[in-house]
């Protein structure tokens, strides 16, 4: 199935992690700066709405690092900062998570963004993706956990001005589909397990 047909399944996540501006040496004031950020952090639990917690597992991005990925300001396709296909954007993973790096292009919005990052006004990053393989862990006394084991498509990474989950509706739909598929005799797996536990205690 093509990515175009799956556009409704695109999700975005915000990461509160420092974005750095590589300082220019004296006498290199006219040289473009290098911006580096973290788009995703592994094995860190994030609350998605009031539905579930989510963790991105190490290895989730292994199959998409060669994708044609853009770096966009606030996910705006009209404000492109770099692109892997053109060699103006680098993405990679380390033990912490998914990283990105680009050199500030000669565009007014990119130079304004560099100033905003340097001053600390912009300090979050985000990425847009489509999940391929997930693991659900049920918890009796807390929200369930959704683990992203494999990403099917990485669309873009982005410095962002507001740490907001704009596409939680997609995550909610994933949660609802999973909940409905786990119905057994009119009861969810969790409800069934609670009944079993209760009977064991009698």
N, C-alpha and C positions, 0 to 999 in steps of 0.2 A: 504494500500500500504506500502511496507516495506521501511525502511530507505535507504537500498541499492539502491532501485529504485529511490529514491528522492535525491541522492547524488548531482545531478546537481543543486539542490535548496539550497545548503548550502551557507550561507552568513557569513561574518566576519565583526566585528566592532571594532574599536580601541577606548579606553578610556584613556584620559590623566588625570590620577589621581595617587597620590603617592602610591608607593608600599613600605611597611615597613619591616624592619628586626628587629625582637625582640632582643634587646641587651642581651647578656649573662652576668650573674653576675660574679663577681670576683671569681675565683676558678672553674668556669664552662666553661672554654675555650674550652674544648673538647665536650661540649654538643651541639647537632645540633640546629641551629637557626630556628625560626618560621617566615615564610614569609606570609604576608597578603596583599591583593590587592583588588581593585574594578574593576570588569570586565564590568559592565554596570551601567549607571547612569539614573535614571528615570526622565522623564519630561524635558529633556534637548534637545534642537533642534540642530541637526547636518546636515550639507549640504552634500548630497550624489551626487557626480558628479556635473553636472549642471542641474539635473533633478528635484530634490525635496528635501525638508527637511524631517528629520525623528525624531520621538520621541518614546521612549520606555515607555509605561505606567506602572504604578504600578499594580502589579498582573500578569504581562506578564509571569513571570517565575513560577507562583504558581504550575502549573501542571508538571513541569520538574525537581523539586528539588530532586526528588528521582531517576532521570536518572543515568545511569552509565557514569559519566563525568570524563574526564581526565584533568589534568593540564600539558600542554606541552610547552616547550620553543619554541617560534616562531611557534607554531602549528605543530612542527616537531614530528611525532609519534615515532621517534627513540630517543627522548630526553624527556622522561616522568618524571615528577616531583611528581606526586601523582595521585590517582584515588579514587573516592568515593566508588566504590565497594570493595576495599581492606581496606578502612578506613584510607588511607594516605592523603586524600583530603577532606576538609569540604567546602561546599558551602551553602550560606543562603542569604536571602534578609533582608534589613532594609529599613528605609524611603528613604535613599539615592539611593540604587540600589542593584545590585547583587555583593556579596562579596565572596572571596575565601581565604583559608588558608591551608598551608602545612608546614611540617617540612622538612628542607633540607635533602634529602636522601644522602647516602654515595656513590655518583657518582661524578666524576670529573667535568662534565659540570654543575651539580647542585651547587657545591661549587664555581665554577667560576661565575655562575649567582648570587649567594648570594653576592659575592664581588662586582659585577657590580651594583647590586641594592643598596647596602650599600653606594657605592661611588656616586650614582646618574647617572651612565652611562645608566642604564635601568630604565625607569620611567613610561612606559606605559603598559597597559594591553589590552587584546583582548578576544573576545569570538566568537565561531562559533555556528551557530544555523540555524534552519529552522522555518520560520514563519508559523503560522496556521491561525491567524485571524488578519486582518489589517483594519484600517479605513483611508479613504482618505478625506482630506479637501481641497477643491479648493480655490485658492486665485486669485483674478483678477489681482493684481498688483505685484505679487511675485510668487515664485515657490510654487507648491502645497505641502501639508504636508502629509506624510505617518506616521500613528501611529501604532506601533506594540502593539496590544492588548493582543495577546496570542502567545507564542512560542510553536511549536509542538515538537521540539527536541533540547536539548542543548547538543552539542557534546564535546566541551572542552572550558576551560579558559586558558589564556596563558600570561605570561610576554613576551613582544615583544621589539625588538630593534628599529624598525622603525614604526612610526605611519602612516601606509598606508592602504588604502582600497583595498585589493587584489581581492575581489569578488564583486566589484560594477557592473559587468556585469550581475549578478543575479538580483540585485536590478533594473537595467535598464530594464531587461526583464519583471519584475513585473510591472514596470511603463508603459511599452509599451502595455502589455496585458490589463491593466486597462484602458489606454487611448483608445485603439481600441474597448474595450467592451462598452465604453460610447458614441460611435458614434450614433448620432440621425439625420437621413436624411442627412447624409454626413457631419454633423457638430458635434463638440464635445460639451459636456455639457457646458464647459466654453464659447465657441463661441456662443452657443445658449443663454446663460444668458447675454452676452454682447449685443447681438441684442435686447433682451427684455429690458434691461436697457436703451439702446439708444432710443428705441421706446417710453419708458415711459417719457423720457426727451423732446420729441417733442411736 
